[in-house]
Amino acid sequence: MKKAADPSFCADKMKVLSDVTRLSVLEELLAGPKNVTELNAVLRMEQSLLSHHLQVLRRAGLVETTRVGKAIRYEIAPEAKSPRPRALNLGCCTISFEGLPRRRGAD
């Protein structure tokens, strides 16, 4: 398992974040946990594509899931939470969405 001190650890996290859709998903989850339907109401994309991006974020350790009845709830993983508002702790650095306008819909 890679550690934060390993340069490829940070590079791997940045690769995951190099997609505007995944950044938009994380930005929405910074406001609180959501299921796919709630995310899709904001991001407006094919459910299968959204699910793919959520899986990539999950494998990268940036989001985690909880089953709530029949729905799966996604939220920022505890190790990726930052004490700063609208920010993510990547383990190697912190990225902030503060000061950026919130995106609506994927491009």
C-alpha positions as CSV (number, residue, x, y, z in Angstrom):
1,M,0.0,0.0,0.0
2,K,1.3,3.4,-0.9
3,K,1.8,6.1,1.8
4,A,1.5,9.8,1.7
5,A,5.3,10.3,1.6
6,D,5.5,8.3,-1.6
7,P,5.3,10.7,-4.6
8,S,3.2,8.3,-6.6
9,F,0.6,8.3,-3.8
10,C,-0.1,12.0,-4.5
11,A,0.1,11.5,-8.3
12,D,-2.5,8.7,-8.0
13,K,-4.9,11.0,-6.1
14,M,-4.4,13.8,-8.6
15,K,-5.1,11.5,-11.5
16,V,-8.5,10.7,-9.9
17,L,-9.2,14.4,-9.4
18,S,-8.2,15.3,-13.0
19,D,-11.8,14.7,-14.1
20,V,-14.3,17.6,-13.8
21,T,-17.1,15.2,-13.1
22,R,-15.3,13.6,-10.1
23,L,-14.5,17.1,-8.8
24,S,-18.1,18.0,-9.1
25,V,-19.2,14.9,-7.2
26,L,-16.7,15.7,-4.4
27,E,-17.8,19.2,-4.3
28,E,-21.5,18.1,-3.8
29,L,-20.4,15.6,-1.2
30,L,-18.6,18.3,0.8
31,A,-22.0,19.7,1.5
32,G,-23.1,16.4,3.1
33,P,-23.8,12.8,2.2
34,K,-26.0,12.0,-0.8
35,N,-27.3,9.0,-2.7
36,V,-27.0,8.7,-6.5
37,T,-30.5,10.1,-7.1
38,E,-29.7,13.2,-5.1
39,L,-26.3,13.7,-6.8
40,N,-27.9,13.1,-10.2
41,A,-30.6,15.8,-9.5
42,V,-27.7,18.3,-9.4
43,L,-25.2,16.9,-11.9
44,R,-27.7,15.6,-14.5
45,M,-25.9,12.7,-16.2
46,E,-26.5,9.1,-17.0
47,Q,-26.8,7.1,-13.8
48,S,-24.3,4.5,-15.1
49,L,-21.7,7.2,-15.7
50,L,-22.2,8.7,-12.3
51,S,-21.9,5.3,-10.7
52,H,-18.7,4.7,-12.5
53,H,-17.2,8.0,-11.2
54,L,-18.4,7.2,-7.7
55,Q,-16.7,3.8,-7.9
56,V,-13.4,5.5,-9.0
57,L,-13.6,7.9,-6.0
58,R,-14.4,5.0,-3.7
59,R,-11.4,2.9,-4.9
60,A,-9.2,6.0,-4.4
61,G,-10.4,6.2,-0.8
62,L,-12.0,9.6,-1.2
63,V,-15.6,8.5,-0.6
64,E,-17.2,5.8,1.4
65,T,-20.7,4.2,1.3
66,T,-23.4,3.3,3.7
67,R,-26.6,1.4,2.9
68,V,-29.7,3.2,4.0
69,G,-32.7,1.0,3.1
70,K,-32.4,0.2,-0.6
71,A,-30.2,3.3,-1.3
72,I,-26.5,3.7,-1.0
73,R,-25.4,6.9,0.6
74,Y,-22.0,8.4,-0.5
75,E,-20.0,10.7,1.7
76,I,-16.4,12.0,1.9
77,A,-14.2,9.4,3.6
78,P,-13.1,10.3,7.1
79,E,-9.4,10.3,6.1
80,A,-10.2,12.8,3.2
81,K,-12.1,15.2,5.4
82,S,-10.4,18.5,6.2
83,P,-11.0,20.8,9.1
84,R,-11.2,23.6,6.5
85,P,-14.7,24.1,5.0
86,R,-15.1,23.0,1.3
87,A,-11.7,21.3,1.4
88,L,-10.3,17.8,1.0
89,N,-7.3,16.2,2.7
90,L,-5.5,14.1,0.1
91,G,-2.9,12.8,2.6
92,C,-0.2,14.6,0.6
93,C,-1.9,18.0,0.4
94,T,-5.2,19.7,0.9
95,I,-7.3,21.1,-2.0
96,S,-9.9,23.7,-1.4
97,F,-13.1,24.6,-3.2
98,E,-13.4,27.7,-1.1
99,G,-13.9,30.9,-3.1
100,L,-14.8,28.9,-6.3
101,P,-18.4,29.1,-7.5
102,R,-20.3,25.9,-7.0
103,R,-20.7,24.0,-10.2
104,R,-24.1,22.9,-11.4
105,G,-24.3,20.1,-13.9
106,A,-21.4,18.3,-15.5
107,D,-19.9,19.5,-18.8
